[in-house]
Amino acid sequence: MNRSPRPPTGRAPTFLAIYLNDHLTGASGGVALLRRAAAAHQGGVLGTSLRSLGEQAAQDRQSLLTLMADLDVPVMRAKAALGRIAEKTGRLKLNGRVLSRSPLSDVLELEAIRLAVEAKAACWRSLRSLARTDPRIDVARIEELIGRAEQQIRALEALRSACASQLFSREARGRAATPHAAEAVWRRGHPRGLSRTRPT
């Protein structure tokens, strides 16, 4: 059922509404972060894979909006605005460089993306539990979303771990880190799990 999210009714939001809107805010930030990371590696293999992940994240965000509509949960515009501000503020994180992108940015961004996907998977699992008593939730779709999130987590962890190891090992040996350490790691061993999935 593809209904648009309903506007606020003036009633106090339920715990479910607050919970899902918090995850919607996180999903919006995650999409923006993935797109920014992909742009930083534009033209490379890593950039292509991050762009694919960003497309998946955008699809997952739309799936959440659809589920919210099916559950009659309105979108809280104020929370969405705060999420956009938080994502932009996140660009000012300490990464060892002031004006230029640091090799550490790759590690920090991959960690943040993985945490966002972990949270997304937890949200899908919560909705799977709710589906036991609420027939409005498409259980088959939730299972598909959980599986995709788990696949994303495995791929991101493989890349994050390799990227961190390469960056800090080079530093310990007194060698300068490459501007895009993750790209070099990606070319040496492409982690599985970033294949495209069907659009929602």
Secondary structure, DSSP 8 states (H G I E B T S, - for coil): ---------SS---HHHHHHHHHHHHHHHHHHHHHHHHHHTTTSHHHHHHHHHHHHHHHHHHHHHHHHHHTT----HHHHHHHHHHHHHGGG---S-SSS--HHHHHHHHHHHHHHHHHHHHHHHHHHHHTTT-TTS-HHHHHHHHHHHHHHHHHHHHHHHHHHHHHHHHHHTT----TTHHHHHHHHS--S--------
